[in-house]
């Protein structure tokens, strides 16, 4: 079985994948590293699994992941949260000598204090932290990069700054998924390995949306004492003014029947795109 993650080895995604396997041991796993979100997503097929970042404590949800989940035929089977931190490396000796800095698009939002202290530096956004490192290593005098703190020990450059994130207790939540459409009926029979569950899903109203739609959607869960821990709206991209709502529901194993009864009832009025049901 392949486990597709953002690579190479040593990235936060790699650390998260290995941490997940300690909680959910799987046999015959081989890691399949890819440099971009899309390549990770596309590489998962059959019985393979993949891992993508979903939410950062400082910078919020990862839109690149949510946009794929919005229409993807996937089943989330779990999640894992790990601490993350970053360091800065540069091929000059002083911060004021830096001319441009490479930084991954989500990392940028987690290191704003450092970046705003260098207003004259050109910020070049990359798709992964390891691409930031690669571009820095192949760059020119005056280049710098923000990279995972774990990569700092293997480098020797003129300027190195540890722990440059805006908070020391930063963390990122990752999802683990299979390339199979989540089956509501099959998941409703799944037994949890813990007492707590999480169920992520998208709910999309019809095109003739009316005032009070969100209130109505939330009422389904409130009426059944199901806890809503996340709500976000995303455009459906096929028509202006139409949005999907990304929701995460949490509860206990005693609420499993109530959850799936509620989802079945909602399908009569809304498009419900269930993404998974798993123990946490």
The 8 nearest C-alpha neighbors of each residue, nearest first, counted from 0:
[[1, 28, 47, 27, 29, 46, 2, 48],
 [0, 2, 29, 47, 28, 30, 31, 3],
 [1, 3, 30, 48, 49, 31, 29, 47],
 [4, 2, 49, 31, 39, 32, 30, 1],
 [5, 3, 32, 50, 39, 12, 49, 6],
 [4, 6, 33, 32, 34, 12, 35, 39],
 [7, 5, 32, 33, 8, 34, 10, 4],
 [6, 8, 32, 9, 10, 5, 33, 129],
 [7, 9, 6, 10, 13, 32, 14, 5],
 [8, 10, 13, 7, 14, 11, 149, 150],
 [11, 9, 13, 12, 8, 6, 14, 7],
 [10, 12, 14, 13, 15, 9, 83, 147],
 [11, 13, 15, 10, 14, 5, 4, 16],
 [12, 14, 10, 16, 11, 15, 9, 8],
 [13, 15, 11, 17, 12, 16, 18, 10],
 [16, 14, 12, 18, 13, 17, 11, 19],
 [17, 15, 19, 13, 18, 14, 12, 20],
 [16, 18, 20, 14, 19, 15, 13, 21],
 [17, 19, 15, 21, 16, 20, 14, 22],
 [18, 20, 16, 22, 21, 17, 79, 23],
 [21, 19, 23, 24, 17, 22, 18, 16],
 [20, 22, 18, 19, 23, 24, 17, 16],
 [21, 23, 19, 20, 24, 18, 17, 79],
 [22, 24, 20, 21, 19, 25, 18, 77],
 [25, 23, 20, 21, 22, 26, 19, 28],
 [26, 24, 23, 28, 20, 27, 0, 21],
 [27, 25, 28, 24, 0, 29, 20, 23],
 [26, 28, 0, 29, 25, 1, 24, 30],
 [29, 27, 0, 26, 1, 2, 30, 25],
 [30, 28, 1, 2, 0, 31, 27, 3],
 [31, 29, 2, 1, 3, 32, 28, 4],
 [30, 32, 3, 2, 1, 4, 29, 33],
 [33, 31, 6, 4, 5, 7, 3, 30],
 [32, 34, 5, 6, 39, 35, 38, 4],
 [33, 35, 6, 5, 127, 32, 38, 36],
 [36, 34, 38, 37, 33, 126, 5, 39],
 [37, 35, 39, 38, 40, 5, 51, 34],
 [36, 38, 40, 39, 35, 41, 42, 67],
 [37, 39, 41, 35, 40, 36, 33, 42],
 [40, 38, 36, 42, 37, 41, 3, 33],
 [39, 41, 37, 38, 42, 43, 36, 49],
 [40, 42, 38, 39, 43, 37, 44, 36],
 [41, 43, 39, 40, 38, 44, 3, 49],
 [44, 42, 47, 41, 40, 48, 178, 49],
 [45, 43, 178, 47, 46, 42, 177, 48],
 [46, 44, 47, 178, 43, 177, 179, 48],
 [45, 47, 44, 48, 0, 177, 178, 1],
 [48, 46, 1, 0, 44, 43, 45, 2],
 [49, 47, 177, 2, 176, 43, 3, 1],
 [50, 48, 3, 2, 176, 175, 43, 4],
 [49, 51, 175, 4, 174, 3, 176, 173],
 [52, 50, 173, 174, 53, 64, 49, 4],
 [53, 51, 173, 172, 54, 174, 61, 171],
 [54, 52, 61, 173, 172, 60, 64, 174],
 [55, 53, 60, 172, 59, 61, 171, 52],
 [56, 54, 171, 59, 58, 57, 170, 60],
 [55, 57, 170, 169, 59, 58, 171, 54],
 [58, 56, 55, 109, 59, 169, 108, 165],
 [57, 59, 55, 108, 109, 56, 60, 105],
 [60, 58, 55, 54, 57, 56, 61, 53],
 [59, 61, 54, 53, 62, 55, 58, 65],
 [60, 62, 53, 63, 64, 54, 65, 59],
 [61, 63, 65, 64, 66, 60, 53, 67],
 [64, 62, 66, 61, 65, 67, 36, 53],
 [63, 65, 67, 62, 66, 61, 53, 68],
 [66, 64, 62, 68, 67, 63, 69, 61],
 [67, 65, 69, 63, 64, 68, 62, 70],
 [68, 66, 64, 65, 69, 71, 70, 63],
 [67, 69, 71, 65, 70, 66, 64, 73],
 [70, 68, 66, 67, 71, 65, 201, 272],
 [69, 71, 68, 67, 72, 66, 272, 73],
 [72, 70, 68, 73, 67, 69, 180, 178],
 [71, 73, 180, 179, 178, 70, 181, 74],
 [74, 72, 179, 180, 178, 177, 71, 181],
 [73, 75, 181, 275, 274, 177, 176, 179],
 [74, 76, 176, 275, 175, 77, 274, 177],
 [77, 75, 176, 277, 175, 74, 275, 276],
 [78, 76, 175, 277, 75, 174, 278, 79],
 [77, 79, 174, 173, 175, 172, 80, 76],
 [78, 80, 173, 172, 19, 15, 174, 81],
 [81, 79, 172, 171, 173, 170, 78, 82],
 [80, 82, 170, 171, 15, 83, 79, 172],
 [83, 81, 170, 169, 171, 168, 84, 80],
 [84, 82, 170, 169, 81, 171, 11, 85],
 [85, 83, 148, 162, 164, 147, 169, 82],
 [86, 84, 148, 147, 162, 146, 163, 164],
 [85, 87, 161, 148, 162, 163, 160, 146],
 [86, 88, 145, 160, 159, 144, 146, 161],
 [87, 89, 159, 143, 144, 158, 145, 160],
 [90, 88, 143, 158, 91, 142, 157, 144],
 [89, 91, 157, 156, 142, 140, 141, 158],
 [92, 90, 89, 157, 93, 141, 158, 96],
 [91, 93, 158, 157, 90, 94, 96, 89],
 [94, 92, 96, 95, 91, 158, 97, 89],
 [93, 95, 96, 97, 92, 91, 117, 158],
 [96, 94, 93, 97, 117, 98, 120, 92],
 [97, 95, 94, 93, 141, 91, 98, 92],
 [96, 98, 141, 95, 94, 99, 142, 120],
 [99, 97, 141, 120, 142, 121, 96, 100],
 [100, 98, 121, 120, 142, 122, 97, 143],
 [99, 101, 143, 144, 122, 142, 123, 121],
 [102, 100, 144, 123, 131, 124, 122, 143],
 [103, 101, 124, 145, 131, 125, 107, 144],
 [102, 104, 125, 127, 106, 128, 124, 126],
 [105, 103, 107, 124, 106, 125, 126, 102],
 [106, 104, 107, 108, 103, 109, 58, 61],
 [105, 107, 103, 109, 108, 104, 102, 110],
 [108, 106, 105, 110, 109, 104, 102, 103],
 [107, 109, 58, 106, 105, 110, 111, 104],
 [108, 110, 106, 107, 164, 57, 58, 111],
 [111, 109, 164, 165, 107, 108, 112, 113],
 [110, 112, 114, 113, 108, 115, 109, 107],
 [113, 111, 115, 114, 110, 165, 116, 164],
 [112, 114, 116, 111, 115, 110, 163, 117],
 [115, 113, 111, 116, 117, 112, 110, 118],
 [114, 116, 117, 112, 113, 118, 111, 110],
 [115, 117, 113, 114, 118, 112, 111, 119],
 [116, 118, 115, 114, 119, 120, 113, 95],
 [119, 117, 120, 115, 116, 114, 121, 122],
 [120, 118, 117, 121, 98, 99, 97, 95],
 [119, 121, 98, 99, 118, 117, 122, 97],
 [122, 120, 99, 98, 100, 123, 119, 118],
 [123, 121, 100, 99, 101, 120, 124, 102],
 [124, 122, 101, 100, 102, 121, 125, 99],
 [125, 123, 102, 103, 104, 101, 122, 126],
 [126, 124, 103, 127, 102, 104, 131, 130],
 [125, 127, 103, 35, 104, 130, 124, 128],
 [128, 126, 103, 130, 129, 125, 131, 35],
 [129, 127, 131, 103, 130, 146, 132, 102],
 [128, 130, 132, 131, 127, 133, 146, 7],
 [129, 131, 133, 127, 132, 128, 134, 125],
 [132, 130, 128, 101, 129, 134, 133, 102],
 [131, 133, 129, 135, 130, 134, 136, 144],
 [132, 134, 130, 136, 135, 131, 129, 137],
 [135, 133, 137, 131, 136, 132, 138, 130],
 [136, 134, 138, 132, 133, 137, 143, 144],
 [135, 137, 133, 134, 138, 132, 139, 131],
 [138, 136, 134, 135, 133, 139, 132, 142],
 [139, 137, 135, 136, 134, 142, 140, 133],
 [138, 140, 142, 141, 137, 135, 90, 136],
 [139, 141, 142, 90, 91, 138, 97, 98],
 [140, 142, 97, 98, 91, 96, 139, 90],
 [143, 141, 99, 140, 139, 100, 89, 97],
 [142, 144, 89, 100, 88, 135, 101, 99],
 [145, 143, 101, 100, 88, 87, 102, 131],
 [144, 146, 87, 102, 86, 85, 101, 88],
 [145, 147, 85, 86, 128, 144, 148, 87],
 [148, 146, 85, 149, 150, 86, 84, 128],
 [147, 149, 85, 86, 150, 151, 84, 146],
 [148, 150, 147, 151, 152, 9, 85, 10],
 [151, 149, 148, 147, 152, 153, 146, 154],
 [152, 150, 148, 154, 153, 149, 86, 147],
 [153, 151, 154, 150, 149, 155, 148, 159],
 [152, 154, 151, 150, 155, 149, 156, 148],
 [155, 153, 151, 152, 156, 150, 88, 159],
 [154, 156, 157, 153, 152, 151, 159, 158],
 [155, 157, 158, 90, 154, 89, 159, 88],
 [158, 156, 92, 90, 91, 89, 159, 155],
 [157, 159, 89, 92, 156, 88, 91, 90],
 [160, 158, 88, 87, 89, 161, 157, 156],
 [161, 159, 87, 86, 88, 158, 162, 163],
 [160, 162, 86, 163, 87, 159, 148, 85],
 [161, 163, 86, 85, 164, 84, 160, 148],
 [162, 164, 86, 85, 161, 110, 165, 113],
 [165, 163, 110, 166, 109, 162, 85, 84],
 [164, 166, 110, 109, 112, 163, 111, 167],
 [167, 165, 164, 168, 169, 57, 109, 163],
 [166, 168, 169, 164, 165, 162, 84, 163],
 [169, 167, 166, 170, 82, 83, 84, 56],
 [168, 170, 83, 167, 166, 56, 82, 57],
 [171, 169, 82, 83, 56, 81, 55, 168],
 [172, 170, 55, 80, 54, 81, 56, 82],
 [171, 173, 80, 54, 53, 79, 52, 55],
 [174, 172, 52, 53, 79, 51, 78, 80],
 [175, 173, 78, 50, 51, 77, 52, 53],
 [176, 174, 50, 77, 49, 78, 75, 76],
 [175, 177, 75, 49, 74, 76, 48, 50],
 [176, 178, 48, 74, 73, 179, 75, 47],
 [179, 177, 73, 44, 43, 72, 74, 45],
 [180, 178, 73, 72, 177, 74, 181, 45],
 [179, 181, 72, 73, 74, 182, 178, 274],
 [180, 182, 74, 274, 275, 73, 273, 179],
 [183, 181, 185, 184, 186, 180, 273, 74],
 [184, 182, 186, 185, 187, 181, 273, 259],
 [183, 185, 187, 186, 182, 188, 259, 181],
 [184, 186, 182, 187, 188, 183, 189, 181],
 [187, 185, 189, 183, 188, 184, 182, 276],
 [186, 188, 184, 185, 189, 183, 259, 255],
 [189, 187, 186, 185, 190, 184, 255, 183],
 [190, 188, 186, 187, 191, 185, 276, 277],
 [189, 191, 188, 192, 252, 187, 186, 278],
 [190, 192, 193, 278, 189, 277, 194, 252],
 [191, 193, 278, 190, 194, 195, 279, 277],
 [194, 192, 191, 195, 278, 279, 196, 252],
 [193, 195, 252, 251, 191, 196, 192, 278],
 [196, 194, 251, 193, 279, 278, 250, 252],
 [197, 195, 278, 279, 277, 250, 249, 251],
 [196, 198, 249, 248, 277, 276, 278, 199],
 [197, 199, 276, 248, 247, 275, 249, 200],
 [200, 198, 247, 274, 246, 275, 248, 273],
 [201, 199, 273, 274, 246, 272, 245, 247],
 [200, 202, 245, 272, 244, 271, 246, 243],
 [201, 203, 271, 244, 243, 270, 272, 269],
 [202, 204, 243, 270, 269, 244, 201, 242],
 [205, 203, 269, 208, 206, 270, 202, 243],
 [204, 206, 207, 208, 269, 203, 270, 268],
 [205, 207, 208, 241, 204, 238, 240, 203],
 [208, 206, 205, 209, 204, 241, 210, 212],
 [207, 209, 206, 205, 204, 212, 210, 241],
 [208, 210, 212, 211, 207, 204, 206, 205],
 [211, 209, 212, 208, 213, 214, 215, 207],
 [210, 212, 214, 213, 215, 209, 216, 208],
 [213, 211, 215, 214, 210, 209, 216, 208],
 [212, 214, 216, 215, 211, 217, 210, 218],
 [215, 213, 211, 217, 212, 216, 218, 210],
 [214, 216, 218, 212, 213, 217, 211, 219],
 [217, 215, 213, 218, 214, 219, 212, 220],
 [216, 218, 214, 219, 215, 220, 213, 221],
 [217, 219, 221, 215, 216, 220, 222, 214],
 [218, 220, 217, 222, 216, 221, 261, 223],
 [221, 219, 225, 223, 218, 222, 217, 224],
 [220, 222, 218, 224, 223, 219, 225, 217],
 [221, 223, 220, 219, 224, 218, 225, 217],
 [222, 224, 220, 221, 225, 257, 219, 261],
 [225, 223, 221, 222, 220, 226, 254, 257],
 [226, 224, 220, 223, 221, 250, 227, 248],
 [225, 227, 249, 248, 228, 250, 224, 220],
 [226, 228, 248, 229, 247, 249, 225, 246],
 [229, 227, 247, 248, 226, 249, 230, 246],
 [230, 228, 247, 246, 227, 231, 248, 245],
 [229, 231, 246, 245, 244, 247, 232, 228],
 [230, 232, 245, 244, 233, 246, 229, 243],
 [233, 231, 244, 243, 242, 245, 234, 230],
 [232, 234, 243, 242, 235, 244, 231, 245],
 [235, 233, 242, 236, 241, 243, 232, 240],
 [234, 236, 242, 237, 241, 243, 233, 238],
 [237, 235, 234, 238, 239, 241, 242, 233],
 [238, 236, 235, 239, 241, 234, 240, 242],
 [237, 239, 236, 241, 240, 235, 234, 206],
 [240, 238, 241, 236, 237, 234, 235, 242],
 [239, 241, 238, 242, 234, 235, 206, 236],
 [242, 240, 239, 238, 234, 235, 206, 243],
 [243, 241, 234, 235, 233, 232, 240, 203],
 [242, 244, 203, 233, 232, 202, 235, 234],
 [243, 245, 232, 202, 201, 231, 246, 203],
 [244, 246, 201, 231, 230, 200, 232, 243],
 [247, 245, 230, 229, 200, 199, 201, 244],
 [246, 248, 199, 229, 198, 228, 227, 200],
 [247, 249, 227, 198, 197, 226, 228, 199],
 [250, 248, 197, 226, 196, 198, 227, 247],
 [249, 251, 196, 195, 225, 254, 226, 197],
 [250, 252, 195, 253, 254, 194, 196, 255],
 [251, 253, 254, 194, 255, 195, 196, 191],
 [254, 252, 251, 255, 256, 250, 194, 257],
 [255, 253, 257, 252, 251, 256, 258, 250],
 [256, 254, 258, 252, 257, 253, 259, 251],
 [255, 257, 258, 259, 254, 260, 187, 253],
 [258, 256, 260, 254, 255, 259, 261, 223],
 [259, 257, 255, 261, 256, 260, 254, 262],
 [258, 260, 262, 261, 256, 257, 187, 263],
 [259, 261, 257, 263, 258, 262, 256, 264],
 [262, 260, 264, 258, 259, 263, 257, 265],
 [261, 263, 259, 265, 264, 260, 258, 266],
 [264, 262, 260, 266, 265, 261, 259, 267],
 [263, 265, 261, 262, 266, 267, 260, 268],
 [266, 264, 262, 267, 263, 268, 269, 261],
 [265, 267, 269, 263, 268, 264, 271, 270],
 [266, 268, 265, 264, 269, 263, 270, 262],
 [267, 269, 266, 265, 270, 204, 264, 205],
 [270, 268, 266, 204, 265, 203, 271, 267],
 [269, 271, 203, 202, 266, 272, 204, 268],
 [272, 270, 202, 266, 269, 201, 273, 203],
 [273, 271, 201, 200, 202, 274, 270, 69],
 [272, 274, 200, 275, 271, 181, 201, 199],
 [275, 273, 200, 74, 199, 181, 75, 272],
 [276, 274, 75, 74, 198, 181, 273, 199],
 [275, 277, 198, 197, 186, 196, 76, 199],
 [278, 276, 196, 76, 197, 77, 275, 279],
 [277, 279, 196, 191, 193, 195, 192, 197],
 [278, 196, 195, 197, 277, 193, 77, 78]]
